[in-house]
Amino acid sequence: MAFPIPSHLPRKKDARDVSTQILTTISETTAKALNARTASSWVAQLDETIRATKSRIHERVSSDLPDFERQLASSVSVQERMRSLSQNVDVLSESISNPESGVIPCLLTTLTNHSTLAQEAADARAKHVALAHLLRCRDGLKHLAKLVEEGELPDAMHAGTSLEKVIADAPVPLQRSGIMAELKRRCSALRNRTEEQLIQAYSRSIVVTASEVYVRPLVQVPQSAATFPLSAIIASMSPSALTNHVATLRRDVVAHCIDYVLKQPVTLSQANPVDISGPVEHKLSLYPAPPQEGDLTFRLQRLAEAMAFLAEHLFPQFPPSERRSLPLSLSTPIRAAILNHLLLPHLPSSLTRLPDYLKLAHRAVQAEEDIVVKLLGDTSGERSTRAWVDGVGLHYERKRRAEILDRARVILITPQDESASFRVEVPLVLEEAGPPAPIDTKAVATNGATKESGTNGNATDSAESLEAESAWDFEDDTPSQSEESSAIGWDFEDDLEPAPQALPEAEVPPAPEPEPSGPTENVAEVEIEDDPWGWTDDSSPTTGDGDAPEESAWDDAWNGKHSRPDPAVPTLVSEPKPAKGLQKFSKSAPSTPAFPPPASPTIPPPLTPQPAQSNVNPQPSAPPPAKPVRVTESFVVSGRTKQLLQLVEDVLREGAELVSSGILNSNVSSSPGSVVMQAAPMALELYRALVPVVNAALLEQSAKEPMRFSNDCRFVAQELQRIVSTLSGPKATARDKLEKSLETLRVLADSWFEDAIAKEERLIEELLEGARGFIDTTHQERYDECENAVNEALQRIRRVAPQWKAVLAKSKYYDALGSIVETAVSRVLGDILALEDITEVESQRLSELCRILNALEGLFVEDHDQPSFIVSYVPSWLKFSYLSELLEASIADISYLFEEGALVDFEIEELVKLVRALFADTPLRANTINRLLQGHPMRGS
């Protein structure tokens, strides 16, 4: 938008002329407004404007008339001169451009003639130059042909080189001519002929083979009587040909005079026949030496002789540049040959051969100095042979380490030989049973609390009480066990104190690894028999026969009879247990298992019993502390472990001998023997890494092999601990790594042991998955499925048990077997207790299914006269045994058992859920559940 001009400012006059204004008016006038008057006004306006313009012109001319006349005269003068100039230009153009007499046509004609003459002169000069060059080429070619015919090979090579340069410098017009092509062809043919003769002369002058080396100082040209020096022949060769011949000569010298001499014993002989003109040839013959020449330093001497022959008779024949470069080019091959053909292949593998080898190494250093530096003139300062010899001790130890690891690898990848397996005995420290305590006169109540002998007015003596207990299939004695015996992996409960107190829940301590029994060579090697453990003497895992200070009806089921045990027999003790079956409490209840097992360790401890009201002797003081009894157990170990351990001991012994010998003290910068002794822990690392990979398929398919590998790792760790304990002096440098390997092997043994158990546990779980929670067992098909699942789990355990028993130690075997049995019974327990409703038919069938697994008790029996000790390794066995009885028990039996404290293994929620699932909703069930919810009764209440 334009800026508005203020009204008080003067306006610019319209610059448009009259014609523009009239035309604008005409364009703005419409057809209706156009008429004659308007048109006549426009014409009158134009006429008026024309008159006014003419008036202004006349007035302007009149106002300055002299100036106007002067300008007019000037204009006329300019017109006249312009006309005269145009006429003169026309005349000049005619004189220049006239075809006959004009300057330009004449000049062009003259220049054309001059150009033609110059071209003819240039052609003549080019022909002269070409003919002169051809003449020189012809003379050079004739001279070259004459020299070739006369056998003057060195002069012919120089003439040929000169002729090639002349031909290459030919004029440009001559380069593409046919005659020059012919000259090139003839020159090349003569030069090639000369080079062939030179090559033949060179080949007859220098010969390097595996049997001889000879150099002829004078060379006779083939088909000619002329002879020339060998140096002249070599100098006459073309650079490319000389380079190829020098490379070939270097290759032959390296192969026949260096490598051949150092690889095998040879004998050298020199011959220099002469005639009137001087030496005919210089010959060096090489003959294989007798094999019995075992001194390797002779090879270095032969090498020095061969290089001296070449330096005296061969190298001076070459031009100065090759005379310097050819010997230097042999320096690196000589160093490499000394190292690869002499030092490395003969590096000894035993300490006894090392002193002689060190002498050879020092002789090799001297040979490098004499041959490479002094004879060949290598002043670069490189001393690779000396550097290698300075570290010869390290190289020796590295080679020994590689050989040791190769030997270990062969041991480890060799297929397992079952006949090479052997048994290893390890100590099992138990405790000797103390003297028997007098039998207490207190009778034990059914709930585990002591009763007065005169209860209900019917006083009985202690003998009757004991007979009553005996009638219930319980033992009288309560054995004792020390902390040491409970810590060896038998998984028994803690000791009973003379006066039982309220104690926290018992915890089963983990089973530590037994200490090694002695050196490898003292390990008993026996064949695998039916009894795979071979317990020494007549020691038994069963308890002692002595009486305990306090008797209880819940004692372990495998106590001995009332007799003092042999002091050498170890005693295994458990905690007092509650009642184990329904047979004691209800005559209508089904029969209990074959023997009533003790309760699991999670039951509440009994209260302090009341003193007995009888006339028997009072409670005696606690028995004296038990004495340790040393018993052994055995397990199967692969034969390769003995070879591996022997290898480790050999390595340590070799390292110690190397250090004590002092041979390498001046040759190594680091500690001598350290690299060799590194092979001991490295062999163990190779064992841990290689055996599981090589035997991966076998370890995956077999249940026994993982346990055997665990035994192998355990045995190697035990023996390694013995080896470490005896390390002293130089061997002590390997202590840290061996101790680390020892710990790793122990972890590996435990890991494979636990992984094998976990694998079987997963398999048991998968087999019991087929029962699908034991639901709907009323239907025969579902019952058959459940029965098949339980039977498969039972059969799997029975198949695994003998395989493990054949290789494992007894303590490890029962731990492993108890774990998979615990998995089976825990799964069955969990599935059955999770059922919301159980009919009468289902309860009977579930009870039958539970009884199938009762056959597992036989796996925990060693003496058929003694009861099974399954409860020591299967914590849920008591609970599982009760379950099969509770499924068919009445609600009154369940209430009675609960009141008597016999169901302490069950959680209150589990009992309540089981009662609700088994029985209909009645006031009796509600009262029973209410009583259950009040918690387990305290013993003795």
MARTOR-810601 format. One record per residue (C-alpha): residue in one letter; x, y, z. Coordinates in steps of 0.2 Angstrom, whole numbers, padded with zeros to 4 digits, always signed. Layout:
// MARTOR-810601
AXYZ;...
// end
This chain:
// MARTOR-810601
M+0000+0000+0000;A+0007+0017-0006;F+0011+0030+0007;P-0002+0044+0005;I+0005+0062+0000;P+0000+0075+0012;S-0012+0088+0005;H-0002+0103+0009;L+0013+0097-0002;P+0013+0103-0020;R+0009+0090-0033;K+0020+0085-0048;K+0014+0090-0065;D+0008+0077-0076;A+0022+0072-0088;R+0011+0065-0101;D+0010+0075-0118;V-0006+0080-0126;S-0006+0065-0138;T-0005+0053-0124;Q-0019+0062-0115;I-0030+0062-0130;L-0027+0044-0133;T-0030+0040-0114;T-0046+0050-0116;I-0051+0041-0131;S-0048+0024-0123;E-0058+0029-0108;T-0073+0035-0119;T-0087+0023-0121;A-0095+0019-0137;K-0111+0028-0131;A-0102+0044-0126;L-0092+0045-0143;N-0100+0057-0155;A-0094+0070-0168;R-0092+0084-0156;T-0081+0074-0145;A-0071+0069-0160;S-0069+0087-0167;S-0064+0093-0149;W-0050+0080-0149;V-0044+0086-0167;A-0045+0104-0162;Q-0035+0101-0147;L-0021+0092-0157;D-0021+0106-0170;E-0019+0118-0156;T-0005+0109-0149;I+0004+0108-0166;R+0003+0126-0168;A+0010+0129-0151;T+0024+0118-0154;K+0029+0126-0170;S+0028+0143-0161;R+0040+0137-0148;I+0053+0131-0161;H+0053+0147-0170;E+0055+0157-0154;R+0070+0146-0149;V+0079+0148-0166;S+0076+0166-0166;S+0082+0168-0148;D+0100+0161-0153;L+0101+0163-0172;P+0121+0164-0174;D+0123+0148-0164;F+0110+0139-0175;E+0118+0145-0191;R+0136+0139-0185;Q+0129+0122-0181;L+0120+0120-0197;A+0136+0124-0207;S+0146+0111-0197;S+0133+0098-0202;V+0135+0102-0220;S+0154+0101-0219;V+0153+0084-0211;Q+0142+0077-0224;E+0154+0083-0238;R+0169+0075-0230;M+0160+0058-0227;R+0156+0057-0246;S+0174+0060-0250;L+0180+0047-0238;S+0169+0034-0245;Q+0175+0037-0263;N+0194+0034-0257;V+0189+0018-0248;D+0182+0011-0264;V+0198+0015-0274;L+0209+0007-0261;S+0198-0009-0260;E+0200-0011-0279;S+0219-0010-0278;I+0220-0023-0265;S+0207-0036-0270;N+0209-0036-0289;P+0211-0054-0294;E+0224-0049-0307;S+0233-0034-0300;G+0228-0035-0282;V+0241-0036-0268;I+0232-0051-0259;P+0231-0063-0273;C+0249-0060-0278;L+0255-0063-0260;L+0245-0079-0259;T+0252-0086-0275;T+0270-0082-0268;L+0267-0091-0251;T+0260-0106-0260;N+0275-0108-0270;H+0287-0106-0255;S+0277-0119-0245;T+0279-0132-0259;L+0298-0129-0260;A+0300-0130-0241;Q+0291-0147-0241;E+0302-0154-0254;A+0317-0149-0244;A+0310-0157-0228;D+0307-0173-0237;A+0325-0173-0244;R+0332-0170-0226;A+0321-0184-0219;K+0326-0196-0232;H+0344-0191-0229;V+0342-0194-0210;A+0333-0211-0212;L+0346-0217-0225;A+0360-0212-0213;H+0352-0221-0198;L+0349-0236-0209;L+0367-0236-0214;R+0372-0236-0195;C+0360-0250-0192;R+0366-0260-0206;D+0384-0258-0200;G+0380-0262-0182;L+0370-0277-0188;K+0385-0283-0199;H+0397-0281-0184;L+0385-0290-0172;A+0383-0304-0184;K+0402-0305-0186;L+0405-0306-0167;V+0392-0319-0165;E+0400-0330-0179;E+0417-0328-0171;G+0411-0332-0154;E+0415-0316-0146;L+0401-0317-0134;P+0405-0303-0122;D+0408-0291-0137;A+0393-0297-0145;M+0382-0293-0130;H+0389-0276-0130;A+0387-0273-0148;G+0369-0280-0147;T+0365-0268-0134;S+0372-0254-0144;L+0362-0259-0159;E+0346-0260-0149;K+0349-0242-0143;V+0352-0236-0161;I+0336-0245-0167;A+0326-0238-0153;D+0333-0220-0158;A+0327-0222-0176;P+0318-0206-0183;V+0299-0206-0182;P+0296-0209-0201;L+0308-0224-0200;Q+0301-0232-0185;R+0285-0239-0193;S+0294-0245-0209;G+0296-0262-0214;I+0315-0262-0215;M+0316-0257-0197;A+0305-0271-0192;E+0317-0283-0202;L+0332-0275-0193;K+0323-0277-0176;R+0320-0295-0180;R+0337-0299-0185;C+0345-0290-0170;S+0334-0300-0158;A+0338-0316-0166;L+0357-0313-0165;R+0355-0307-0147;N+0345-0322-0142;R+0358-0333-0150;T+0371-0324-0140;E+0361-0325-0124;E+0359-0344-0127;Q+0377-0346-0129;L+0381-0336-0113;I+0368-0347-0103;Q+0377-0363-0110;A+0393-0356-0105;Y+0387-0351-0088;S+0379-0368-0085;R+0395-0376-0089;S+0405-0365-0078;I+0394-0365-0062;V+0386-0381-0056;V+0378-0383-0039;T+0370-0400-0035;A+0367-0411-0020;S+0383-0421-0024;E+0395-0408-0030;V+0399-0389-0033;Y+0411-0384-0046;V+0416-0367-0053;R+0426-0365-0069;P+0436-0349-0070;L+0438-0350-0089;V+0424-0354-0101;Q+0426-0360-0119;V+0412-0354-0131;P+0402-0368-0139;Q+0407-0372-0157;S+0422-0360-0155;A+0440-0361-0148;A+0438-0345-0139;T+0439-0344-0120;F+0433-0330-0109;P+0434-0327-0090;L+0418-0332-0080;S+0417-0315-0073;A+0416-0308-0091;I+0402-0320-0095;I+0392-0315-0080;A+0395-0297-0083;S+0389-0299-0101;M+0372-0305-0096;S+0357-0294-0097;P+0350-0288-0080;S+0335-0298-0081;A+0344-0314-0085;L+0357-0311-0072;T+0344-0308-0059;N+0335-0324-0064;H+0352-0334-0063;V+0356-0326-0046;A+0339-0331-0039;T+0342-0349-0046;L+0359-0350-0039;R+0354-0344-0022;R+0340-0357-0022;D+0352-0371-0026;V+0365-0365-0013;V+0352-0365+0000;A+0345-0382-0004;H+0362-0391-0007;C+0375-0382+0002;I+0365-0376+0018;D+0350-0387+0021;Y+0357-0403+0014;V+0373-0401+0025;L+0363-0397+0041;K+0350-0410+0039;Q+0362-0425+0038;P+0380-0429+0041;V+0391-0426+0025;T+0409-0427+0020;L+0417-0413+0010;S+0432-0414-0002;Q+0439-0400-0013;A+0449-0402-0029;N+0458-0389-0040;P+0465-0397-0056;V+0477-0385-0065;D+0485-0384-0083;I+0497-0372-0091;S+0484-0358-0091;G+0480-0360-0072;P+0466-0369-0062;V+0454-0378-0074;E+0440-0379-0061;H+0437-0378-0042;K+0427-0393-0036;L+0418-0396-0019;S+0411-0414-0018;L+0398-0419-0005;Y+0397-0437+0001;P+0385-0444+0014;A+0394-0448+0030;P+0392-0464+0040;P+0376-0464+0051;Q+0386-0467+0067;E+0394-0449+0066;G+0382-0442+0079;D+0392-0426+0083;L+0381-0412+0077;T+0395-0399+0078;F+0403-0407+0063;R+0388-0401+0052;L+0391-0384+0057;Q+0410-0386+0052;R+0404-0393+0035;L+0393-0378+0033;A+0408-0367+0037;E+0419-0376+0024;A+0405-0375+0010;M+0402-0356+0013;A+0421-0353+0013;F+0422-0362-0004;L+0409-0352-0011;A+0416-0335-0004;E+0433-0339-0011;H+0428-0346-0029;L+0410-0341-0033;F+0405-0325-0026;P+0420-0315-0034;Q+0415-0320-0051;F+0399-0309-0050;P+0398-0290-0054;P+0401-0279-0038;S+0382-0276-0035;E+0378-0295-0035;R+0395-0299-0026;R+0388-0289-0011;S+0370-0294-0012;L+0372-0312-0015;P+0381-0317+0001;L+0370-0306+0011;S+0354-0314+0004;L+0361-0331+0011;S+0362-0324+0029;T+0344-0326+0033;P+0343-0344+0025;I+0358-0349+0035;R+0351-0343+0052;A+0334-0351+0048;A+0343-0368+0043;I+0353-0368+0059;L+0338-0366+0069;N+0325-0377+0059;H+0337-0391+0054;L+0349-0392+0068;L+0343-0384+0084;L+0324-0387+0084;P+0324-0405+0078;H+0337-0410+0090;L+0330-0401+0105;P+0331-0415+0118;S+0317-0422+0128;S+0327-0427+0143;L+0338-0419+0155;T+0353-0431+0153;R+0355-0425+0134;L+0353-0407+0138;P+0372-0403+0142;D+0378-0410+0125;Y+0364-0400+0117;L+0370-0384+0126;K+0387-0386+0118;L+0379-0388+0101;A+0369-0372+0104;H+0385-0362+0109;R+0394-0369+0093;A+0379-0363+0083;V+0381-0346+0090;Q+0399-0346+0085;A+0395-0353+0068;E+0383-0338+0065;E+0397-0326+0070;D+0410-0334+0059;I+0400-0338+0043;V+0386-0324+0043;V+0396-0310+0050;K+0414-0312+0046;L+0413-0323+0030;L+0397-0316+0022;G+0399-0298+0029;D+0382-0296+0037;T+0385-0281+0048;S+0366-0278+0051;G+0368-0283+0069;E+0354-0296+0068;R+0359-0311+0079;S+0343-0322+0078;T+0353-0338+0082;R+0361-0330+0098;A+0344-0323+0104;W+0336-0341+0102;V+0351-0349+0111;D+0350-0336+0125;G+0332-0343+0128;V+0336-0361+0125;G+0331-0366+0143;L+0313-0359+0140;H+0312-0368+0123;Y+0317-0384+0131;E+0304-0382+0145;R+0290-0377+0132;K+0294-0392+0122;R+0293-0403+0137;R+0277-0395+0142;A+0270-0398+0125;E+0275-0417+0125;I+0268-0419+0142;L+0251-0412+0137;D+0251-0423+0122;R+0254-0438+0133;A+0240-0432+0144;R+0229-0430+0130;V+0232-0448+0124;I+0229-0454+0141;L+0212-0445+0142;I+0205-0449+0124;T+0210-0467+0125;P+0193-0477+0127;Q+0190-0482+0145;D+0196-0500+0149;E+0184-0507+0162;S+0197-0520+0167;A+0208-0506+0172;S+0196-0499+0185;F+0200-0501+0203;R+0193-0498+0220;V+0199-0484+0231;E+0197-0486+0250;V+0194-0470+0260;P+0193-0468+0279;L+0176-0466+0287;V+0178-0460+0305;L+0165-0466+0317;E+0164-0467+0336;E+0165-0482+0347;A+0149-0485+0357;G+0150-0481+0376;P+0146-0493+0390;P+0128-0498+0391;A+0117-0489+0403;P+0105-0498+0415;I+0088-0500+0408;D+0076-0487+0414;T+0061-0493+0423;K+0050-0480+0415;A+0037-0486+0402;V+0034-0476+0387;A+0017-0470+0383;T+0010-0471+0366;N+0012-0453+0363;G+0031-0454+0367;A+0030-0447+0385;T+0035-0458+0399;K+0021-0466+0410;E+0022-0471+0428;S+0023-0490+0430;G+0008-0491+0440;T-0004-0481+0429;N-0023-0485+0431;G-0019-0495+0447;N-0011-0509+0437;A+0007-0507+0441;T+0019-0517+0431;D+0038-0519+0431;S+0050-0512+0418;A+0052-0529+0410;E+0033-0530+0406;S+0035-0513+0399;L+0049-0518+0388;E+0040-0533+0382;A+0025-0522+0377;E+0037-0511+0367;S+0044-0526+0359;A+0027-0532+0354;W+0025-0516+0344;D+0040-0520+0334;F+0051-0506+0342;E+0068-0508+0349;D+0073-0504+0366;D+0090-0497+0364;T+0093-0479+0360;P+0111-0478+0352;S+0122-0463+0353;Q+0131-0455+0339;S+0145-0442+0339;E+0146-0427+0329;E+0160-0434+0319;S+0150-0449+0314;S+0135-0439+0309;A+0146-0428+0298;I+0152-0442+0286;G+0136-0442+0276;W+0125-0455+0284;D+0112-0442+0287;F+0107-0448+0304;E+0100-0437+0318;D+0109-0429+0332;D+0114-0437+0348;L+0103-0440+0362;E+0107-0432+0378;P+0106-0441+0394;A+0092-0430+0400;P+0082-0425+0385;Q+0077-0407+0384;A+0066-0397+0373;L+0077-0394+0357;P+0075-0385+0341;E+0072-0395+0325;A+0086-0407+0320;E+0096-0402+0305;V+0105-0415+0295;P+0123-0409+0292;P+0130-0410+0275;A+0142-0425+0272;P+0160-0418+0269;E+0172-0427+0258;P+0183-0440+0267;E+0201-0437+0268;P+0213-0446+0257;S+0219-0462+0263;G+0237-0462+0256;P+0247-0462+0241;T+0241-0469+0224;E+0252-0484+0225;N+0244-0490+0241;V+0226-0489+0234;A+0218-0506+0235;E+0214-0513+0218;V+0201-0526+0218;E+0188-0532+0205;I+0170-0526+0206;E+0160-0539+0216;D+0142-0541+0222;D+0147-0531+0238;P+0154-0516+0229;W+0160-0507+0245;G+0171-0519+0254;W+0169-0513+0272;T+0184-0519+0282;D+0182-0532+0296;D+0165-0535+0302;S+0160-0516+0304;S+0142-0512+0300;P+0132-0497+0297;T+0119-0503+0310;T+0119-0496+0327;G+0127-0503+0342;D+0119-0515+0354;G+0121-0505+0370;D+0106-0498+0380;A+0104-0480+0380;P+0102-0470+0396;E+0084-0465+0391;E+0072-0477+0382;S+0058-0472+0370;A+0046-0481+0360;W+0051-0470+0345;D+0069-0476+0344;D+0077-0480+0327;A+0071-0496+0320;W+0088-0504+0317;N+0095-0504+0335;G+0104-0520+0341;K+0099-0532+0354;H+0103-0530+0373;S+0121-0534+0372;R+0137-0524+0373;P+0144-0520+0356;D+0161-0524+0350;P+0172-0508+0353;A+0177-0509+0334;V+0159-0508+0328;P+0153-0490+0324;T+0137-0484+0331;L+0124-0474+0322;V+0111-0464+0332;S+0095-0456+0329;E+0083-0445+0339;P+0068-0451+0348;K+0053-0454+0336;P+0034-0454+0339;A+0024-0469+0335;K+0026-0476+0318;G+0010-0485+0314;L-0008-0488+0317;Q-0006-0505+0323;K-0001-0500+0340;F-0016-0488+0342;S-0031-0497+0333;K-0034-0515+0331;S-0046-0511+0316;A-0032-0501+0307;P-0023-0509+0292;S-0006-0516+0295;T+0009-0505+0295;P+0024-0506+0284;A+0036-0521+0286;F+0044-0511+0300;P+0039-0495+0308;P+0052-0481+0303;P+0056-0467+0314;A+0049-0450+0312;S+0057-0436+0301;P+0069-0424+0309;T+0056-0410+0309;I+0045-0417+0323;P+0044-0407+0339;P+0056-0414+0353;P+0048-0423+0368;L+0047-0415+0384;T+0058-0420+0399;P+0050-0437+0405;Q+0044-0439+0423;P+0054-0450+0434;A+0049-0468+0435;Q+0040-0474+0451;S+0048-0490+0453;N+0061-0498+0465;V+0074-0500+0451;N+0091-0492+0452;P+0091-0473+0449;Q+0097-0465+0432;P+0116-0467+0431;S+0127-0453+0425;A+0131-0450+0407;P+0142-0463+0399;P+0160-0458+0395;P+0163-0450+0378;A+0164-0461+0363;K+0180-0466+0355;P+0183-0464+0337;V+0183-0479+0326;R+0192-0480+0309;V+0182-0489+0296;T+0185-0488+0277;E+0173-0488+0262;S+0178-0489+0244;F+0172-0483+0227;V+0177-0487+0209;V+0189-0476+0200;S+0194-0477+0181;G+0211-0483+0177;R+0216-0467+0168;T+0216-0457+0184;K+0231-0467+0190;Q+0241-0463+0174;L+0236-0445+0175;L+0242-0444+0193;Q+0258-0453+0189;L+0261-0441+0175;V+0258-0426+0187;E+0271-0433+0199;D+0283-0436+0185;V+0282-0418+0179;L+0285-0411+0197;R+0300-0423+0199;E+0307-0418+0182;G+0305-0399+0186;A+0314-0402+0203;E+0328-0411+0195;L+0330-0398+0182;V+0331-0384+0195;S+0343-0394+0206;S+0354-0398+0191;G+0358-0380+0188;I+0361-0383+0169;L+0350-0369+0164;N+0354-0356+0177;S+0364-0346+0165;N+0353-0348+0150;V+0336-0342+0155;S+0330-0326+0162;S+0316-0333+0172;S+0316-0347+0185;P+0322-0363+0178;G+0309-0378+0179;S+0294-0366+0181;V+0287-0369+0163;V+0289-0388+0165;M+0280-0388+0182;Q+0266-0378+0174;A+0262-0394+0164;A+0256-0402+0180;P+0241-0391+0183;M+0238-0389+0164;A+0237-0408+0163;L+0223-0407+0176;E+0215-0393+0167;L+0215-0404+0151;Y+0208-0418+0161;R+0193-0407+0167;A+0190-0400+0149;L+0193-0415+0138;V+0185-0430+0147;P+0167-0423+0148;V+0168-0418+0129;V+0176-0435+0123;N+0164-0445+0133;A+0149-0433+0131;A+0138-0446+0123;L+0142-0460+0136;L+0140-0448+0151;E+0123-0442+0144;Q+0116-0460+0141;S+0123-0469+0156;A+0117-0467+0174;K+0133-0475+0180;E+0147-0465+0170;P+0143-0448+0178;M+0145-0455+0195;R+0161-0464+0190;F+0168-0447+0183;S+0163-0439+0200;N+0173-0453+0208;D+0187-0450+0197;C+0188-0431+0201;R+0186-0435+0219;F+0200-0447+0219;V+0211-0436+0209;A+0208-0422+0221;Q+0212-0433+0236;E+0228-0439+0228;L+0232-0421+0223;Q+0230-0416+0241;R+0243-0429+0246;I+0255-0423+0232;V+0253-0404+0237;S+0256-0409+0256;T+0273-0416+0251;L+0279-0402+0240;S+0295-0394+0245;G+0310-0385+0238;P+0308-0381+0219;K+0291-0391+0218;A+0283-0378+0230;T+0282-0366+0215;A+0267-0376+0208;R+0258-0377+0225;D+0246-0362+0221;K+0240-0369+0204;L+0239-0386+0211;E+0229-0381+0226;K+0217-0371+0214;S+0216-0387+0203;L+0212-0397+0219;E+0198-0386+0224;T+0191-0386+0206;L+0191-0405+0205;R+0182-0406+0222;V+0169-0394+0215;L+0168-0404+0199;A+0166-0420+0208;D+0152-0413+0218;S+0144-0405+0203;W+0144-0421+0193;F+0137-0430+0208;E+0123-0418+0211;D+0119-0416+0192;A+0118-0435+0190;I+0105-0435+0205;A+0096-0420+0198;K+0095-0429+0181;E+0087-0444+0188;E+0075-0433+0199;R+0069-0424+0183;L+0066-0441+0175;I+0057-0447+0190;E+0046-0431+0189;E+0043-0434+0171;L+0038-0452+0174;L+0026-0447+0188;E+0018-0434+0176;G+0009-0448+0168;A-0001-0450+0184;R-0009-0432+0181;G-0011-0428+0199;F-0019-0445+0203;I-0036-0438+0199;D-0051-0449+0194;T-0043-0465+0200;T-0061-0472+0201;H-0060-0476+0183;Q-0050-0491+0179;E-0041-0483+0164;R-0035-0468+0175;Y-0030-0480+0189;D-0020-0490+0176;E-0012-0475+0170;C-0007-0470+0188;E-0001-0488+0192;N+0010-0488+0176;A+0017-0471+0181;V+0021-0477+0198;N+0028-0493+0192;E+0039-0485+0179;A+0046-0473+0193;L+0049-0488+0204;Q+0058-0498+0190;R+0068-0483+0185;I+0075-0482+0203;R+0078-0500+0204;R+0088-0499+0188;V+0098-0484+0193;A+0102-0491+0211;P+0113-0506+0206;Q+0123-0495+0193;W+0126-0482+0207;K+0130-0495+0220;A+0143-0503+0208;V+0153-0487+0208;L+0149-0476+0223;A+0155-0476+0240;K+0142-0482+0253;S+0139-0465+0260;K+0137-0457+0243;Y+0127-0471+0237;Y+0113-0469+0250;D+0113-0450+0249;A+0110-0451+0230;L+0098-0465+0231;G+0088-0456+0245;S+0087-0441+0235;I+0078-0449+0220;V+0067-0459+0232;E+0063-0443+0241;T+0058-0435+0224;A+0047-0449+0220;V+0038-0450+0237;S+0037-0431+0239;R+0029-0430+0222;V+0016-0443+0226;L+0013-0435+0243;G+0010-0418+0235;D-0002-0424+0222;I-0012-0434+0233;L-0013-0421+0247;A-0018-0408+0234;L-0034-0418+0229;E-0050-0409+0234;D-0061-0424+0236;I-0057-0442+0238;T-0070-0456+0237;E-0070-0472+0246;V-0064-0481+0230;E-0051-0468+0227;S-0044-0469+0244;Q-0042-0488+0243;R-0034-0486+0226;L-0023-0472+0231;S-0017-0482+0246;E-0013-0497+0234;L-0003-0485+0223;C+0007-0479+0238;R+0011-0496+0244;I+0019-0499+0227;L+0033-0488+0232;N+0035-0497+0249;A+0046-0509+0239;L+0060-0496+0239;E+0063-0500+0257;G+0072-0515+0252;L+0086-0504+0244;F+0090-0498+0261;V+0093-0515+0269;E+0110-0523+0271;D+0107-0536+0284;H+0090-0544+0283;D+0091-0547+0301;Q+0091-0528+0304;P+0077-0516+0299;S+0079-0504+0285;F+0087-0487+0288;I+0077-0478+0274;V+0071-0464+0285;S+0089-0458+0287;Y+0090-0454+0269;V+0072-0451+0264;P+0065-0438+0276;S+0047-0439+0269;W+0046-0458+0271;L+0037-0458+0287;K+0025-0446+0281;F+0023-0456+0265;S+0021-0472+0275;Y+0007-0464+0286;L-0002-0458+0270;S-0006-0475+0263;E-0014-0480+0280;L-0023-0463+0283;L-0031-0465+0266;E-0041-0481+0273;A-0042-0476+0291;S-0058-0470+0300;I-0060-0453+0306;A-0059-0460+0324;D-0042-0468+0320;I-0036-0451+0313;S-0041-0442+0328;Y-0034-0454+0340;L-0017-0454+0331;F-0017-0435+0331;E-0021-0434+0349;E-0007-0447+0353;G+0006-0436+0343;A+0009-0449+0329;L+0005-0437+0315;V+0018-0424+0318;D+0025-0426+0301;F+0010-0418+0293;E+0006-0400+0293;I-0010-0395+0301;E-0017-0388+0284;E-0012-0404+0276;L-0022-0415+0289;V-0037-0403+0288;K-0037-0404+0269;L-0035-0423+0269;V-0050-0425+0282;R-0061-0414+0271;A-0056-0424+0256;L-0059-0441+0264;F-0075-0438+0274;A-0092-0431+0271;D-0097-0415+0280;T-0103-0421+0296;P-0103-0414+0314;L-0090-0427+0318;R-0079-0421+0304;A-0081-0403+0309;N-0076-0407+0327;T-0061-0416+0321;I-0056-0402+0310;N-0058-0390+0324;R-0047-0401+0335;L-0034-0402+0321;L-0034-0383+0320;Q-0029-0381+0338;G-0012-0388+0333;H-0002-0404+0337;P-0003-0409+0355;M+0012-0407+0366;R+0020-0424+0371;G+0017-0429+0389;S+0002-0418+0390;
// end
